[in-house]
């Protein structure tokens, strides 16, 4: 019997989290109370699509690890989680916590700068370009093209 590899565990966690997310979407996404539908997609469309894609990719990862060649077996490098792997997780959790008070765009700028620095980018022009272009892309694609309403943040009403 083949021992479960690191990739199998990651695939299982991703697939499981996507299933939990799919179960929670209906209770976490507000449906606007409007008579005439003025948005192209339901507010739950993007979370359902992205969580379904994550679940599908998690299952693919499990299958690739399970039925891949024996020489493709990989252990965690060094046998343990490297601290550099934990930093993006901490940045993501901080991002999730900042979206509520700051809003999507300022929190995205902060998260992109932190991720770029964590990845070793030191050129301030590159960091600035990424920090500005990422929220602009999110705004253009999700708000303008798809009509998704993104969080504005509770501090925005206070004049910040």
C-alpha positions, -999 to 999 in steps of 0.1 A, spaced: 0 0 0 14 34 -11 20 59 17 1 92 14 24 119 1 26 155 9 7 164 -23 -21 140 -14 -25 157 19 -25 192 3 -50 180 -23 -73 165 4 -71 197 25 -79 219 -6 -108 197 -17 -122 195 19 -120 233 24 -137 239 -9 -166 216 0 -169 234 34 -169 267 16 -195 255 -9 -217 245 20 -213 279 36 -217 301 5 -255 303 8 -253 315 44 -224 339 39 -233 357 7 -261 383 9 -286 384 -19 -296 420 -28 -333 428 -23 -341 443 -56 -371 438 -78 -353 442 -112 -321 423 -115 -295 449 -123 -264 427 -120 -251 402 -145 -244 374 -120 -258 364 -86 -235 375 -57 -228 338 -50 -217 330 -85 -180 339 -81 -175 321 -48 -193 290 -61 -172 290 -93 -139 296 -75 -146 270 -47 -157 245 -73 -125 250 -93 -104 247 -61 -122 214 -52 -117 201 -88 -80 210 -86 -76 194 -52 -91 161 -65 -68 162 -96 -39 167 -72 -49 137 -52 -54 116 -83 -20 127 -97 -3 118 -65 -21 85 -62 -17 72 -97 16 90 -106 49 72 -112 67 59 -81 97 82 -88 74 112 -85 69 106 -48 79 137 -29 84 143 8 82 177 25 116 193 18 137 190 49 109 169 66 91 199 80 74 231 70 98 259 63 90 292 80 90 309 46 59 288 37 41 300 68 46 337 60 23 338 30 -4 320 51 0 346 78 -2 374 51 -34 358 37 -50 356 72 -40 393 78 -55 402 45 -88 385 53 -88 404 86 -80 437 70 -107 435 43 -135 442 68 -121 475 83 -101 488 53 -119 475 23 -108 453 -6 -85 477 -24 -63 491 5 -60 456 20 -50 442 -14 -23 468 -18 -9 459 17 -11 422 10 6 425 -25 35 445 -10 40 420 18 39 390 -6 63 407 -30 87 414 -1 84 378 11 92 365 -23 124 386 -24 114 414 -46 134 445 -36 128 468 -66 104 495 -54 92 502 -89 82 465 -93 65 464 -59 47 497 -66 36 485 -101 22 452 -86 6 470 -57 -13 494 -79 -20 471 -109 -35 443 -88 -64 463 -73 -69 480 -106 -73 446 -123 -96 434 -96 -117 465 -99 -118 464 -138 -126 427 -140 -148 420 -110 -166 452 -104 -168 466 -140 -170 434 -161 -187 409 -138 -207 434 -116 -194 419 -84 -198 442 -54 -166 441 -34 -162 451 3 -156 488 9 -146 485 45 -161 500 77 -135 527 80 -144 542 46 -176 557 62 -155 575 87 -138 597 61 -106 578 57 
